[in-house]
Amino acid sequence: SCTISTRVYGSNNSYTNIKEATASTNSLCSGLLTKQAQVDPKWDFEVKIKTIDGKYYQANPSYFLKYGAIGLVTISAVPV
């Protein structure tokens, strides 16, 4: 299972879940930050993943986008 949450970069606001976040059988966690939700070009993300064997993983990347840009950001992780 996975959850992806966002907040405006550098704020102390609570993270808001992206409702479209899904986990798939190929170990992919994905979500969509809709155009309507993009009120600022700088974002803090919180990605939480729980594997089928009960292990938890978390990442907190930040992204800066250009206004008017159309893009796709992919975050992936592999065991080390």
All heavy atoms as a GROMACS GRO file, in nm:
protein
  614
    1SER      N    1   0.085  -0.118   0.000
    1SER     CA    2   0.000   0.000   0.000
    1SER      C    3   0.089   0.123   0.000
    1SER      O    4   0.206   0.116   0.036
    1SER     CB    5  -0.092   0.001   0.122
    1SER     OG    6  -0.017   0.013   0.240
    2CYS      N    7   0.033   0.234  -0.042
    2CYS     CA    8   0.112   0.358  -0.042
    2CYS      C    9   0.021   0.479  -0.023
    2CYS      O   10  -0.098   0.474  -0.053
    2CYS     CB   11   0.190   0.372  -0.172
    2CYS     SG   12   0.094   0.418  -0.316
    3THR      N   13   0.081   0.584   0.030
    3THR     CA   14   0.016   0.714   0.035
    3THR      C   15   0.117   0.819  -0.013
    3THR      O   16   0.236   0.808   0.015
    3THR     CB   17  -0.034   0.752   0.176
    3THR    OG1   18   0.077   0.754   0.266
    3THR    CG2   19  -0.139   0.655   0.226
    4ILE      N   20   0.065   0.916  -0.085
    4ILE     CA   21   0.146   1.030  -0.127
    4ILE      C   22   0.074   1.154  -0.080
    4ILE      O   23  -0.045   1.172  -0.106
    4ILE     CB   24   0.164   1.033  -0.280
    4ILE    CG1   25   0.229   0.904  -0.330
    4ILE    CG2   26   0.248   1.154  -0.320
    4ILE    CD1   27   0.236   0.894  -0.481
    5SER      N   28   0.146   1.239  -0.007
    5SER     CA   29   0.088   1.362   0.046
    5SER      C   30   0.172   1.480   0.003
    5SER      O   31   0.290   1.467  -0.027
    5SER     CB   32   0.082   1.355   0.199
    5SER     OG   33   0.014   1.239   0.242
    6THR      N   34   0.110   1.598   0.000
    6THR     CA   35   0.179   1.720  -0.042
    6THR      C   36   0.150   1.835   0.054
    6THR      O   37   0.052   1.833   0.128
    6THR     CB   38   0.134   1.765  -0.182
    6THR    OG1   39  -0.004   1.795  -0.178
    6THR    CG2   40   0.162   1.660  -0.287
    7ARG      N   41   0.238   1.932   0.049
    7ARG     CA   42   0.215   2.061   0.112
    7ARG      C   43   0.303   2.162   0.040
    7ARG      O   44   0.399   2.126  -0.029
    7ARG     CB   45   0.245   2.058   0.262
    7ARG     CG   46   0.391   2.047   0.295
    7ARG     CD   47   0.414   2.051   0.444
    7ARG     NE   48   0.556   2.037   0.475
    7ARG     CZ   49   0.604   2.016   0.594
    7ARG    NH1   50   0.522   2.005   0.697
    7ARG    NH2   51   0.733   2.006   0.613
    8VAL      N   52   0.270   2.288   0.052
    8VAL     CA   53   0.350   2.394  -0.010
    8VAL      C   54   0.490   2.391   0.053
    8VAL      O   55   0.504   2.380   0.175
    8VAL     CB   56   0.284   2.532   0.006
    8VAL    CG1   57   0.374   2.642  -0.045
    8VAL    CG2   58   0.150   2.535  -0.068
    9TYR      N   59   0.592   2.400  -0.030
    9TYR     CA   60   0.731   2.390   0.013
    9TYR      C   61   0.763   2.486   0.127
    9TYR      O   62   0.729   2.603   0.124
    9TYR     CB   63   0.824   2.419  -0.106
    9TYR     CG   64   0.969   2.426  -0.068
    9TYR    CD1   65   1.041   2.310  -0.043
    9TYR    CD2   66   1.034   2.548  -0.056
    9TYR    CE1   67   1.175   2.316  -0.008
    9TYR    CE2   68   1.167   2.556  -0.021
    9TYR     CZ   69   1.238   2.438   0.004
    9TYR     OH   70   1.370   2.445   0.040
   10GLY      N   71   0.830   2.433   0.228
   10GLY     CA   72   0.879   2.514   0.340
   10GLY      C   73   0.774   2.556   0.440
   10GLY      O   74   0.806   2.622   0.538
   11SER      N   75   0.649   2.518   0.418
   11SER     CA   76   0.544   2.558   0.512
   11SER      C   77   0.538   2.462   0.630
   11SER      O   78   0.597   2.354   0.627
   11SER     CB   79   0.408   2.562   0.442
   11SER     OG   80   0.363   2.430   0.415
   12ASN      N   81   0.467   2.503   0.732
   12ASN     CA   82   0.443   2.416   0.847
   12ASN      C   83   0.304   2.354   0.839
   12ASN      O   84   0.256   2.297   0.937
   12ASN     CB   85   0.458   2.494   0.978
   12ASN     CG   86   0.602   2.532   1.004
   12ASN    OD1   87   0.693   2.457   0.971
   12ASN    ND2   88   0.624   2.648   1.062
   13ASN      N   89   0.239   2.367   0.724
   13ASN     CA   90   0.106   2.310   0.705
   13ASN      C   91   0.111   2.158   0.717
   13ASN      O   92   0.215   2.097   0.693
   13ASN     CB   93   0.051   2.346   0.566
   13ASN     CG   94   0.036   2.494   0.547
   13ASN    OD1   95   0.033   2.571   0.642
   13ASN    ND2   96   0.030   2.537   0.422
   14SER      N   97  -0.001   2.100   0.748
   14SER     CA   98  -0.011   1.954   0.748
   14SER      C   99  -0.007   1.905   0.604
   14SER      O  100  -0.047   1.976   0.512
   14SER     CB  101  -0.144   1.909   0.811
   14SER     OG  102  -0.150   1.950   0.945
   15TYR      N  103   0.043   1.784   0.586
   15TYR     CA  104   0.041   1.722   0.452
   15TYR      C  105  -0.102   1.683   0.417
   15TYR      O  106  -0.179   1.642   0.502
   15TYR     CB  107   0.128   1.597   0.450
   15TYR     CG  108   0.277   1.628   0.442
   15TYR    CD1  109   0.354   1.635   0.557
   15TYR    CD2  110   0.338   1.647   0.319
   15TYR    CE1  111   0.490   1.660   0.549
   15TYR    CE2  112   0.474   1.673   0.311
   15TYR     CZ  113   0.549   1.679   0.426
   15TYR     OH  114   0.684   1.706   0.419
   16THR      N  115  -0.137   1.695   0.289
   16THR     CA  116  -0.269   1.657   0.238
   16THR      C  117  -0.250   1.539   0.144
   16THR      O  118  -0.170   1.545   0.050
   16THR     CB  119  -0.334   1.774   0.160
   16THR    OG1  120  -0.344   1.887   0.248
   16THR    CG2  121  -0.471   1.736   0.109
   17ASN      N  122  -0.325   1.431   0.168
   17ASN     CA  123  -0.313   1.312   0.084
   17ASN      C  124  -0.361   1.340  -0.058
   17ASN      O  125  -0.459   1.409  -0.079
   17ASN     CB  126  -0.396   1.197   0.140
   17ASN     CG  127  -0.331   1.133   0.261
   17ASN    OD1  128  -0.215   1.159   0.292
   17ASN    ND2  129  -0.406   1.050   0.329
   18ILE      N  130  -0.289   1.281  -0.154
   18ILE     CA  131  -0.335   1.278  -0.292
   18ILE      C  132  -0.427   1.158  -0.303
   18ILE      O  133  -0.384   1.044  -0.287
   18ILE     CB  134  -0.217   1.266  -0.390
   18ILE    CG1  135  -0.130   1.391  -0.384
   18ILE    CG2  136  -0.267   1.240  -0.531
   18ILE    CD1  137  -0.008   1.385  -0.473
   19LYS      N  138  -0.554   1.181  -0.326
   19LYS     CA  139  -0.653   1.074  -0.324
   19LYS      C  140  -0.631   0.970  -0.432
   19LYS      O  141  -0.670   0.856  -0.417
   19LYS     CB  142  -0.794   1.132  -0.335
   19LYS     CG  143  -0.831   1.214  -0.214
   19LYS     CD  144  -0.973   1.264  -0.222
   19LYS     CE  145  -1.007   1.333  -0.091
   19LYS     NZ  146  -1.045   1.467  -0.100
   20GLU      N  147  -0.568   1.007  -0.541
   20GLU     CA  148  -0.550   0.914  -0.652
   20GLU      C  149  -0.428   0.824  -0.635
   20GLU      O  150  -0.395   0.748  -0.723
   20GLU     CB  151  -0.536   0.991  -0.785
   20GLU     CG  152  -0.663   1.063  -0.827
   20GLU     CD  153  -0.677   1.201  -0.762
   20GLU    OE1  154  -0.584   1.246  -0.693
   20GLU    OE2  155  -0.782   1.262  -0.778
   21ALA      N  156  -0.356   0.833  -0.522
   21ALA     CA  157  -0.237   0.751  -0.503
   21ALA      C  158  -0.274   0.604  -0.497
   21ALA      O  159  -0.366   0.566  -0.426
   21ALA     CB  160  -0.163   0.792  -0.376
   22THR      N  161  -0.202   0.523  -0.572
   22THR     CA  162  -0.230   0.381  -0.577
   22THR      C  163  -0.101   0.301  -0.577
   22THR      O  164   0.003   0.347  -0.622
   22THR     CB  165  -0.309   0.342  -0.704
   22THR    OG1  166  -0.233   0.383  -0.818
   22THR    CG2  167  -0.446   0.408  -0.708
   23ALA      N  168  -0.110   0.179  -0.526
   23ALA     CA  169   0.000   0.084  -0.533
   23ALA      C  170  -0.040  -0.023  -0.634
   23ALA      O  171  -0.155  -0.062  -0.640
   23ALA     CB  172   0.024   0.022  -0.395
   24SER      N  173   0.056  -0.068  -0.713
   24SER     CA  174   0.025  -0.170  -0.813
   24SER      C  175   0.108  -0.295  -0.786
   24SER      O  176   0.198  -0.295  -0.703
   24SER     CB  177   0.052  -0.116  -0.953
   24SER     OG  178   0.190  -0.094  -0.970
   25THR      N  179   0.080  -0.400  -0.859
   25THR     CA  180   0.148  -0.527  -0.840
   25THR      C  181   0.294  -0.524  -0.882
   25THR      O  182   0.370  -0.610  -0.843
   25THR     CB  183   0.075  -0.638  -0.917
   25THR    OG1  184   0.068  -0.600  -1.054
   25THR    CG2  185  -0.063  -0.662  -0.861
   26ASN      N  186   0.334  -0.425  -0.961
   26ASN     CA  187   0.475  -0.418  -1.002
   26ASN      C  188   0.556  -0.324  -0.913
   26ASN      O  189   0.652  -0.264  -0.957
   26ASN     CB  190   0.486  -0.376  -1.149
   26ASN     CG  191   0.428  -0.238  -1.175
   26ASN    OD1  192   0.367  -0.178  -1.086
   26ASN    ND2  193   0.449  -0.186  -1.294
   27SER      N  194   0.517  -0.312  -0.788
   27SER     CA  195   0.588  -0.232  -0.687
   27SER      C  196   0.594  -0.084  -0.721
   27SER      O  197   0.689  -0.015  -0.690
   27SER     CB  198   0.730  -0.286  -0.666
   27SER     OG  199   0.726  -0.420  -0.627
   28LEU      N  200   0.491  -0.034  -0.785
   28LEU     CA  201   0.485   0.106  -0.824
   28LEU      C  202   0.383   0.179  -0.737
   28LEU      O  203   0.272   0.132  -0.717
   28LEU     CB  204   0.444   0.117  -0.971
   28LEU     CG  205   0.424   0.257  -1.028
   28LEU    CD1  206   0.559   0.329  -1.036
   28LEU    CD2  207   0.362   0.248  -1.165
   29CYS      N  208   0.425   0.292  -0.682
   29CYS     CA  209   0.334   0.379  -0.607
   29CYS      C  210   0.324   0.507  -0.688
   29CYS      O  211   0.424   0.572  -0.715
   29CYS     CB  212   0.392   0.407  -0.469
   29CYS     SG  213   0.294   0.519  -0.369
   30SER      N  214   0.204   0.543  -0.727
   30SER     CA  215   0.190   0.662  -0.811
   30SER      C  216   0.070   0.743  -0.769
   30SER      O  217  -0.023   0.693  -0.707
   30SER     CB  218   0.178   0.621  -0.959
   30SER     OG  219   0.060   0.546  -0.979
   31GLY      N  220   0.073   0.871  -0.803
   31GLY     CA  221  -0.036   0.961  -0.773
   31GLY      C  222  -0.034   1.078  -0.869
   31GLY      O  223   0.063   1.096  -0.944
   32LEU      N  224  -0.138   1.157  -0.868
   32LEU     CA  225  -0.152   1.269  -0.959
   32LEU      C  226  -0.177   1.396  -0.881
   32LEU      O  227  -0.272   1.404  -0.803
   32LEU     CB  228  -0.268   1.241  -1.056
   32LEU     CG  229  -0.302   1.351  -1.154
   32LEU    CD1  230  -0.188   1.371  -1.253
   32LEU    CD2  231  -0.430   1.314  -1.229
   33LEU      N  232  -0.092   1.496  -0.901
   33LEU     CA  233  -0.114   1.629  -0.845
   33LEU      C  234  -0.189   1.706  -0.951
   33LEU      O  235  -0.132   1.750  -1.051
   33LEU     CB  236   0.019   1.696  -0.811
   33LEU     CG  237   0.012   1.833  -0.745
   33LEU    CD1  238  -0.064   1.827  -0.613
   33LEU    CD2  239   0.150   1.889  -0.723
   34THR      N  240  -0.319   1.719  -0.933
   34THR     CA  241  -0.404   1.779  -1.036
   34THR      C  242  -0.373   1.926  -1.058
   34THR      O  243  -0.317   1.994  -0.972
   34THR     CB  244  -0.553   1.765  -1.000
   34THR    OG1  245  -0.577   1.838  -0.879
   34THR    CG2  246  -0.592   1.620  -0.982
   35LYS      N  247  -0.412   1.975  -1.174
   35LYS     CA  248  -0.391   2.116  -1.209
   35LYS      C  249  -0.458   2.207  -1.106
   35LYS      O  250  -0.402   2.309  -1.067
   35LYS     CB  251  -0.445   2.141  -1.349
   35LYS     CG  252  -0.434   2.284  -1.395
   35LYS     CD  253  -0.481   2.303  -1.538
   35LYS     CE  254  -0.629   2.282  -1.548
   35LYS     NZ  255  -0.685   2.315  -1.680
   36GLN      N  256  -0.576   2.169  -1.059
   36GLN     CA  257  -0.650   2.251  -0.964
   36GLN      C  258  -0.578   2.260  -0.828
   36GLN      O  259  -0.595   2.357  -0.755
   36GLN     CB  260  -0.791   2.195  -0.942
   36GLN     CG  261  -0.880   2.203  -1.064
   36GLN     CD  262  -0.854   2.091  -1.164
   36GLN    OE1  263  -0.780   1.997  -1.138
   36GLN    NE2  264  -0.915   2.102  -1.281
   37ALA      N  265  -0.498   2.159  -0.794
   37ALA     CA  266  -0.427   2.157  -0.666
   37ALA      C  267  -0.295   2.233  -0.672
   37ALA      O  268  -0.234   2.259  -0.569
   37ALA     CB  269  -0.402   2.013  -0.622
   38GLN      N  270  -0.250   2.270  -0.790
   38GLN     CA  271  -0.120   2.332  -0.806
   38GLN      C  272  -0.129   2.484  -0.787
   38GLN      O  273  -0.123   2.560  -0.881
   38GLN     CB  274  -0.062   2.298  -0.943
   38GLN     CG  275  -0.035   2.150  -0.959
   38GLN     CD  276   0.018   2.117  -1.095
   38GLN    OE1  277   0.083   2.198  -1.160
   38GLN    NE2  278  -0.010   1.997  -1.140
   39VAL      N  279  -0.139   2.525  -0.661
   39VAL     CA  280  -0.150   2.668  -0.630
   39VAL      C  281  -0.014   2.733  -0.614
   39VAL      O  282  -0.003   2.854  -0.603
   39VAL     CB  283  -0.234   2.690  -0.502
   39VAL    CG1  284  -0.377   2.644  -0.524
   39VAL    CG2  285  -0.171   2.618  -0.383
   40ASP      N  286   0.092   2.654  -0.615
   40ASP     CA  287   0.228   2.704  -0.598
   40ASP      C  288   0.322   2.610  -0.675
   40ASP      O  289   0.294   2.492  -0.686
   40ASP     CB  290   0.264   2.703  -0.448
   40ASP     CG  291   0.386   2.784  -0.418
   40ASP    OD1  292   0.497   2.732  -0.441
   40ASP    OD2  293   0.373   2.898  -0.371
   41PRO      N  294   0.435   2.661  -0.727
   41PRO     CA  295   0.524   2.573  -0.804
   41PRO      C  296   0.624   2.495  -0.718
   41PRO      O  297   0.702   2.419  -0.771
   41PRO     CB  298   0.596   2.670  -0.896
   41PRO     CG  299   0.604   2.794  -0.817
   41PRO     CD  300   0.475   2.800  -0.740
   42LYS      N  301   0.623   2.514  -0.587
   42LYS     CA  302   0.720   2.448  -0.500
   42LYS      C  303   0.646   2.359  -0.400
   42LYS      O  304   0.558   2.407  -0.328
   42LYS     CB  305   0.804   2.552  -0.425
   42LYS     CG  306   0.885   2.641  -0.517
   42LYS     CD  307   0.961   2.745  -0.439
   42LYS     CE  308   1.039   2.836  -0.532
   42LYS     NZ  309   1.113   2.939  -0.458
   43TRP      N  310   0.685   2.231  -0.396
   43TRP     CA  311   0.611   2.133  -0.316
   43TRP      C  312   0.702   2.045  -0.231
   43TRP      O  313   0.809   2.004  -0.275
   43TRP     CB  314   0.531   2.042  -0.409
   43TRP     CG  315   0.422   2.115  -0.478
   43TRP    CD1  316   0.427   2.172  -0.602
   43TRP    CD2  317   0.293   2.142  -0.427
   43TRP    NE1  318   0.308   2.234  -0.630
   43TRP    CE2  319   0.224   2.217  -0.525
   43TRP    CE3  320   0.228   2.112  -0.309
   43TRP    CZ2  321   0.094   2.261  -0.507
   43TRP    CZ3  322   0.098   2.155  -0.292
   43TRP    CH2  323   0.033   2.228  -0.389
   44ASP      N  324   0.657   2.016  -0.110
   44ASP     CA  325   0.713   1.910  -0.027
   44ASP      C  326   0.622   1.789  -0.045
   44ASP      O  327   0.500   1.802  -0.042
   44ASP     CB  328   0.712   1.948   0.122
   44ASP     CG  329   0.813   2.054   0.157
   44ASP    OD1  330   0.918   2.063   0.090
   44ASP    OD2  331   0.788   2.128   0.254
   45PHE      N  332   0.682   1.672  -0.065
   45PHE     CA  333   0.605   1.549  -0.076
   45PHE      C  334   0.639   1.457   0.040
   45PHE      O  335   0.749   1.462   0.094
   45PHE     CB  336   0.638   1.475  -0.207
   45PHE     CG  337   0.579   1.540  -0.328
   45PHE    CD1  338   0.644   1.644  -0.392
   45PHE    CD2  339   0.459   1.496  -0.379
   45PHE    CE1  340   0.590   1.703  -0.504
   45PHE    CE2  341   0.403   1.556  -0.492
   45PHE     CZ  342   0.470   1.660  -0.554
   46GLU      N  343   0.545   1.374   0.076
   46GLU     CA  344   0.566   1.269   0.175
   46GLU      C  345   0.513   1.140   0.113
   46GLU      O  346   0.394   1.129   0.085
   46GLU     CB  347   0.491   1.301   0.305
   46GLU     CG  348   0.511   1.198   0.412
   46GLU     CD  349   0.438   1.238   0.540
   46GLU    OE1  350   0.314   1.228   0.541
   46GLU    OE2  351   0.506   1.279   0.635
   47VAL      N  352   0.603   1.047   0.089
   47VAL     CA  353   0.565   0.919   0.027
   47VAL      C  354   0.585   0.810   0.131
   47VAL      O  355   0.695   0.794   0.184
   47VAL     CB  356   0.652   0.890  -0.098
   47VAL    CG1  357   0.610   0.760  -0.162
   47VAL    CG2  358   0.645   1.006  -0.196
   48LYS      N  359   0.480   0.734   0.159
   48LYS     CA  360   0.486   0.624   0.256
   48LYS      C  361   0.444   0.495   0.186
   48LYS      O  362   0.340   0.492   0.120
   48LYS     CB  363   0.394   0.649   0.375
   48LYS     CG  364   0.435   0.767   0.460
   48LYS     CD  365   0.340   0.783   0.576
   48LYS     CE  366   0.379   0.900   0.663
   48LYS     NZ  367   0.286   0.918   0.776
   49ILE      N  368   0.526   0.393   0.202
   49ILE     CA  369   0.499   0.264   0.139
   49ILE      C  370   0.505   0.154   0.244
   49ILE      O  371   0.597   0.152   0.327
   49ILE     CB  372   0.601   0.236   0.027
   49ILE    CG1  373   0.590   0.342  -0.082
   49ILE    CG2  374   0.583   0.095  -0.029
   49ILE    CD1  375   0.698   0.335  -0.187
   50LYS      N  376   0.409   0.064   0.239
   50LYS     CA  377   0.410  -0.055   0.324
   50LYS      C  378   0.414  -0.175   0.230
   50LYS      O  379   0.326  -0.192   0.145
   50LYS     CB  380   0.286  -0.062   0.412
   50LYS     CG  381   0.284  -0.185   0.502
   50LYS     CD  382   0.157  -0.191   0.584
   50LYS     CE  383   0.156  -0.319   0.667
   50LYS     NZ  384   0.028  -0.336   0.735
   51THR      N  385   0.516  -0.259   0.246
   51THR     CA  386   0.532  -0.375   0.159
   51THR      C  387   0.446  -0.491   0.209
   51THR      O  388   0.396  -0.489   0.322
   51THR     CB  389   0.679  -0.419   0.152
   51THR    OG1  390   0.722  -0.456   0.283
   51THR    CG2  391   0.768  -0.308   0.098
   52ILE      N  392   0.433  -0.593   0.125
   52ILE     CA  393   0.348  -0.707   0.163
   52ILE      C  394   0.406  -0.784   0.282
   52ILE      O  395   0.332  -0.854   0.351
   52ILE     CB  396   0.325  -0.802   0.044
   52ILE    CG1  397   0.457  -0.851  -0.014
   52ILE    CG2  398   0.240  -0.736  -0.062
   52ILE    CD1  399   0.441  -0.956  -0.121
   53ASP      N  400   0.536  -0.770   0.308
   53ASP     CA  401   0.593  -0.836   0.426
   53ASP      C  402   0.591  -0.747   0.550
   53ASP      O  403   0.653  -0.778   0.651
   53ASP     CB  404   0.734  -0.887   0.397
   53ASP     CG  405   0.831  -0.778   0.355
   53ASP    OD1  406   0.789  -0.662   0.342
   53ASP    OD2  407   0.949  -0.810   0.336
   54GLY      N  408   0.519  -0.633   0.543
   54GLY     CA  409   0.497  -0.549   0.661
   54GLY      C  410   0.603  -0.443   0.687
   54GLY      O  411   0.597  -0.375   0.788
   55LYS      N  412   0.699  -0.426   0.598
   55LYS     CA  413   0.801  -0.323   0.617
   55LYS      C  414   0.748  -0.188   0.569
   55LYS      O  415   0.674  -0.180   0.472
   55LYS     CB  416   0.928  -0.359   0.540
   55LYS     CG  417   0.997  -0.482   0.595
   55LYS     CD  418   1.122  -0.512   0.516
   55LYS     CE  419   1.188  -0.639   0.571
   55LYS     NZ  420   1.305  -0.676   0.493
   56TYR      N  421   0.789  -0.082   0.641
   56TYR     CA  422   0.748   0.054   0.606
   56TYR      C  423   0.867   0.132   0.553
   56TYR      O  424   0.978   0.121   0.604
   56TYR     CB  425   0.694   0.128   0.730
   56TYR     CG  426   0.560   0.081   0.776
   56TYR    CD1  427   0.549  -0.018   0.872
   56TYR    CD2  428   0.444   0.137   0.724
   56TYR    CE1  429   0.425  -0.062   0.915
   56TYR    CE2  430   0.320   0.093   0.765
   56TYR     CZ  431   0.311  -0.006   0.861
   56TYR     OH  432   0.188  -0.050   0.903
   57TYR      N  433   0.841   0.214   0.450
   57TYR     CA  434   0.941   0.303   0.393
   57TYR      C  435   0.879   0.441   0.377
   57TYR      O  436   0.760   0.454   0.353
   57TYR     CB  437   0.989   0.252   0.257
   57TYR     CG  438   1.055   0.117   0.265
   57TYR    CD1  439   0.980   0.001   0.248
   57TYR    CD2  440   1.191   0.105   0.290
   57TYR    CE1  441   1.041  -0.125   0.257
   57TYR    CE2  442   1.252  -0.019   0.298
   57TYR     CZ  443   1.177  -0.134   0.282
   57TYR     OH  444   1.235  -0.256   0.291
   58GLN      N  445   0.964   0.545   0.392
   58GLN     CA  446   0.914   0.681   0.377
   58GLN      C  447   1.021   0.766   0.310
   58GLN      O  448   1.140   0.751   0.337
   58GLN     CB  449   0.878   0.742   0.512
   58GLN     CG  450   0.826   0.883   0.501
   58GLN     CD  451   0.776   0.937   0.634
   58GLN    OE1  452   0.730   0.862   0.720
   58GLN    NE2  453   0.784   1.067   0.652
   59ALA      N  454   0.977   0.858   0.224
   59ALA     CA  455   1.066   0.956   0.162
   59ALA      C  456   0.998   1.092   0.166
   59ALA      O  457   0.876   1.100   0.164
   59ALA     CB  458   1.096   0.917   0.017
   60ASN      N  459   1.079   1.197   0.174
   60ASN     CA  460   1.025   1.333   0.180
   60ASN      C  461   1.097   1.424   0.080
   60ASN      O  462   1.167   1.517   0.119
   60ASN     CB  463   1.038   1.388   0.322
   60ASN     CG  464   0.950   1.316   0.419
   60ASN    OD1  465   0.987   1.212   0.472
   60ASN    ND2  466   0.830   1.367   0.440
   61PRO      N  467   1.078   1.399  -0.050
   61PRO     CA  468   1.142   1.484  -0.150
   61PRO      C  469   1.068   1.617  -0.168
   61PRO      O  470   0.951   1.629  -0.133
   61PRO     CB  471   1.133   1.401  -0.278
   61PRO     CG  472   1.009   1.320  -0.259
   61PRO     CD  473   1.004   1.290  -0.111
   62SER      N  474   1.138   1.714  -0.222
   62SER     CA  475   1.078   1.844  -0.258
   62SER      C  476   1.102   1.866  -0.407
   62SER      O  477   1.206   1.827  -0.460
   62SER     CB  478   1.140   1.957  -0.178
   62SER     OG  479   1.114   1.940  -0.041
   63TYR      N  480   1.007   1.931  -0.474
   63TYR     CA  481   1.018   1.959  -0.616
   63TYR      C  482   0.980   2.103  -0.644
   63TYR      O  483   0.886   2.154  -0.585
   63TYR     CB  484   0.927   1.866  -0.698
   63TYR     CG  485   0.977   1.725  -0.699
   63TYR    CD1  486   0.927   1.631  -0.611
   63TYR    CD2  487   1.078   1.686  -0.787
   63TYR    CE1  488   0.975   1.501  -0.611
   63TYR    CE2  489   1.127   1.558  -0.787
   63TYR     CZ  490   1.075   1.465  -0.699
   63TYR     OH  491   1.123   1.338  -0.697
   64PHE      N  492   1.054   2.163  -0.735
   64PHE     CA  493   1.024   2.298  -0.781
   64PHE      C  494   0.990   2.288  -0.929
   64PHE      O  495   1.068   2.237  -1.008
   64PHE     CB  496   1.144   2.392  -0.763
   64PHE     CG  497   1.187   2.412  -0.620
   64PHE    CD1  498   1.296   2.490  -0.592
   64PHE    CD2  499   1.120   2.353  -0.514
   64PHE    CE1  500   1.338   2.509  -0.460
   64PHE    CE2  501   1.161   2.372  -0.383
   64PHE     CZ  502   1.270   2.451  -0.357
   65LEU      N  503   0.873   2.336  -0.966
   65LEU     CA  504   0.826   2.331  -1.104
   65LEU      C  505   0.821   2.472  -1.162
   65LEU      O  506   0.809   2.569  -1.088
   65LEU     CB  507   0.686   2.268  -1.109
   65LEU     CG  508   0.669   2.135  -1.037
   65LEU    CD1  509   0.522   2.098  -1.029
   65LEU    CD2  510   0.747   2.027  -1.108
   66LYS      N  511   0.828   2.482  -1.293
   66LYS     CA  512   0.812   2.612  -1.358
   66LYS      C  513   0.664   2.634  -1.384
   66LYS      O  514   0.591   2.540  -1.416
   66LYS     CB  515   0.887   2.615  -1.492
   66LYS     CG  516   1.036   2.618  -1.475
   66LYS     CD  517   1.103   2.635  -1.611
   66LYS     CE  518   1.253   2.650  -1.594
   66LYS     NZ  519   1.319   2.677  -1.721
   67TYR      N  520   0.618   2.757  -1.368
   67TYR     CA  521   0.479   2.788  -1.400
   67TYR      C  522   0.451   2.755  -1.545
   67TYR      O  523   0.533   2.784  -1.633
   67TYR     CB  524   0.448   2.936  -1.376
   67TYR     CG  525   0.421   2.970  -1.231
   67TYR    CD1  526   0.504   3.055  -1.161
   67TYR    CD2  527   0.311   2.916  -1.165
   67TYR    CE1  528   0.479   3.087  -1.029
   67TYR    CE2  529   0.284   2.947  -1.032
   67TYR     CZ  530   0.369   3.033  -0.966
   67TYR     OH  531   0.344   3.063  -0.835
   68GLY      N  532   0.338   2.692  -1.570
   68GLY     CA  533   0.298   2.660  -1.706
   68GLY      C  534   0.365   2.537  -1.763
   68GLY      O  535   0.342   2.502  -1.877
   69ALA      N  536   0.450   2.470  -1.684
   69ALA     CA  537   0.518   2.351  -1.735
   69ALA      C  538   0.428   2.230  -1.725
   69ALA      O  539   0.350   2.216  -1.631
   69ALA     CB  540   0.646   2.328  -1.656
   70ILE      N  541   0.438   2.146  -1.824
   70ILE     CA  542   0.369   2.018  -1.819
   70ILE      C  543   0.479   1.914  -1.802
   70ILE      O  544   0.573   1.908  -1.879
   70ILE     CB  545   0.291   1.990  -1.949
   70ILE    CG1  546   0.183   2.096  -1.967
   70ILE    CG2  547   0.232   1.850  -1.948
   70ILE    CD1  548   0.113   2.089  -2.100
   71GLY      N  549   0.468   1.835  -1.698
   71GLY     CA  550   0.577   1.739  -1.673
   71GLY      C  551   0.529   1.617  -1.599
   71GLY      O  552   0.418   1.611  -1.547
   72LEU      N  553   0.615   1.521  -1.594
   72LEU     CA  554   0.591   1.398  -1.523
   72LEU      C  555   0.712   1.373  -1.434
   72LEU      O  556   0.825   1.371  -1.482
   72LEU     CB  557   0.573   1.281  -1.620
   72LEU     CG  558   0.563   1.142  -1.560
   72LEU    CD1  559   0.437   1.130  -1.477
   72LEU    CD2  560   0.566   1.037  -1.669
   73VAL      N  561   0.690   1.358  -1.305
   73VAL     CA  562   0.798   1.329  -1.211
   73VAL      C  563   0.780   1.187  -1.164
   73VAL      O  564   0.673   1.147  -1.122
   73VAL     CB  565   0.794   1.426  -1.090
   73VAL    CG1  566   0.899   1.388  -0.989
   73VAL    CG2  567   0.811   1.569  -1.136
   74THR      N  568   0.888   1.111  -1.173
   74THR     CA  569   0.885   0.973  -1.128
   74THR      C  570   0.981   0.957  -1.011
   74THR      O  571   1.096   0.998  -1.022
   74THR     CB  572   0.924   0.878  -1.242
   74THR    OG1  573   0.838   0.899  -1.351
   74THR    CG2  574   0.918   0.734  -1.197
   75ILE      N  575   0.934   0.899  -0.903
   75ILE     CA  576   1.018   0.869  -0.787
   75ILE      C  577   1.021   0.718  -0.774
   75ILE      O  578   0.918   0.653  -0.775
   75ILE     CB  579   0.958   0.930  -0.659
   75ILE    CG1  580   0.940   1.079  -0.674
   75ILE    CG2  581   1.046   0.897  -0.539
   75ILE    CD1  582   0.855   1.141  -0.565
   76SER      N  583   1.140   0.662  -0.764
   76SER     CA  584   1.148   0.517  -0.748
   76SER      C  585   1.254   0.483  -0.646
   76SER      O  586   1.343   0.564  -0.617
   76SER     CB  587   1.179   0.450  -0.882
   76SER     OG  588   1.304   0.493  -0.930
   77ALA      N  589   1.244   0.366  -0.590
   77ALA     CA  590   1.341   0.320  -0.492
   77ALA      C  591   1.364   0.171  -0.511
   77ALA      O  592   1.276   0.099  -0.555
   77ALA     CB  593   1.290   0.347  -0.351
   78VAL      N  594   1.484   0.128  -0.478
   78VAL     CA  595   1.518  -0.013  -0.484
   78VAL      C  596   1.590  -0.050  -0.355
   78VAL      O  597   1.653   0.034  -0.292
   78VAL     CB  598   1.610  -0.044  -0.606
   78VAL    CG1  599   1.536  -0.022  -0.736
   78VAL    CG2  600   1.736   0.038  -0.602
   79PRO      N  601   1.580  -0.176  -0.313
   79PRO     CA  602   1.652  -0.218  -0.193
   79PRO      C  603   1.803  -0.202  -0.213
   79PRO      O  604   1.854  -0.228  -0.322
   79PRO     CB  605   1.614  -0.365  -0.176
   79PRO     CG  606   1.490  -0.382  -0.257
   79PRO     CD  607   1.497  -0.282  -0.368
   80VAL      N  608   1.873  -0.160  -0.111
   80VAL     CA  609   2.019  -0.142  -0.120
   80VAL      C  610   2.087  -0.256  -0.048
   80VAL      O  611   2.047  -0.299   0.055
   80VAL     CB  612   2.060  -0.007  -0.057
   80VAL    CG1  613   2.209   0.012  -0.067
   80VAL    CG2  614   1.987   0.105  -0.125
   0.00000   0.00000   0.00000
